[in-house]
C-alpha cells in the first residue's frame, strides 16, 4: 500500500520575494493575460509612476521573469514587455504557495456566517 504524503507546511517566508511586491506582482499578473504590454500601458493599468515602474520592471527583467524589447517609433522610444517562460513558472509557483497559506474559500464562507472563521484557519508558526 502506498504511503500518503502529509501536506507540506508552508510559511509566508517561502513566498518568492521578487514577485511578492505589489507592483511586480501587478506586472506579472497583467502579462499573464496579455501577450505583451508597452511601458505606457503597464504604467496606466497599474497606476504607477514612470520611475517606480522602470525600477520594478528591471528587477523582473534581471530575474529573467520578463523580456523587454526596446525600439524607436519615429523618434520616441517604445518598450514592450512580455512574460518569459521562467516568469510564468515562477508566478505559478508563487500562486501555489500563496494559495496553500490561505484557508479553503468554502470553509471561510461558511465559517464567516457563524463566527467560527478562526477555526477554518491554521495559525502561523509564530502565532502557534
KAUR-V247545 format. One line per field, one symbol per residue. phi: phi as a letter, one per 20 degrees, with the letter a starting at -180 (. if undefined). A space follows every 50 residues. Layout:
BEGIN
phi: ???
END
This chain:
BEGIN
phi: .ffeefffeddgfeffffefbgffffffffffdcgbbfgfffgffemdeg fffffffffffffnecdcddbddmdefcdcdcfeffffffffffffffff eefggfffgffffdndfffedeffgfdh
END
